[in-house]
């Protein structure tokens, strides 16, 4: 079931992954609300409501914390069909929110479980209508919808790591936060080092170090400008591309820059704020990021385009 929305040119969101486990394990991790809310970034709390009749659709309440003590809540209804005989199972749901701060007004979608030789292929398709008129459609197209694709894919990989590797979602979220903070701090330092002492205030010491080295006579200012631009670019790369190779390259660059300062003007290492204290701290942050990446889910591990 795909929600029939008004915008016919818009494709439903689609996420797919293969999880090495049996159907019962994946079913319990996704159909139990207390387990579901642990790995799915889209929900902070899910609570089932009592059924009047055993065969009635399962209704539930959900909420999502958006920060600053604000949460968005809504209601949903699901119908789960578990069919081991056919080897395929499906869970269909619809959801809506009366909250004025919720961009999503109503929507629907499905979860599908398809057992294969290597485990269970788990995929979802869903769509929704927005509120706030044209503004809501614009926000959805350029910000919210891409964010929802990323959050769903990240959550699916988080679930995969939980089942396959025993990495609990809380540990995964902590590792993700650590990587983000380390990358942000490193990015800020690289940007500062490129903009302030090299591009804006080169006469405060950086230019003099190059002149004293005697290696780039006549080209010191051009070289310093080029290095400053390179450091700014690298600061942006560190923030937007959070991959292990990027941090390994960053560590190598810091070592080379530290050696360059040592051979150009060794006395700078005796100053209160010197290349050793700065570079060793930055290298440490990269090492922390690299270690935590081993426990971090990646949205890119999932398929986000439905195959024809």
Secondary structure, DSSP 8 states (H G I E B T S, - for coil): -----S-TT---EEEEEEESS-HHHHHHHHHSHHHHHHH-TT-SEEEE---SSTTS-EEEEEEEEEETTEEEEEEEEEEEE--TTTTEEEEEEEEE---TT-SEEEEEEEEEEEEETTEEEEEEEEEEEESSHHHHHHHIIIIIHHHHHHHHHHHHHHHHHHHHH---HHHHHHHHHHHHHHHHHHHHHHHHHHIIIIII-GGGTHHHHHHHHTSSTT-HHHHHHHHHHHHHHHHHHHHH---HHHHHHHHHHHHHHHHHHHHH-GGGGGSSS-HHHHHHHHHHHHHHHHHHHTT---GGGSB-S---
